[in-house]
């Protein structure tokens, strides 16, 4: 069985290059799960039933995550979340 990563799921959701997706990681030391920047928005992914990423700074959540539809993620049992930057 193939193991998936958040970068793999997000890159396939948006038809992006996996290598470029890995390079667009948002401040990895500040979140408990990987967050990636696509355009002007942030995305994270996890298995269905898990929570989206949280900030590890002072225990506060900086993100307002909204689950988005992704046929690819749902097919493999994952969920993708989006945070729109203002």
Secondary structure, DSSP 8 states (H G I E B T S, - for coil): -----HHHHHHHHTT--HHHHHHTB--GGGBSS--EEETTEEEEEEETTS----B-STT------EEE--HHHHHTTEEEEEE---
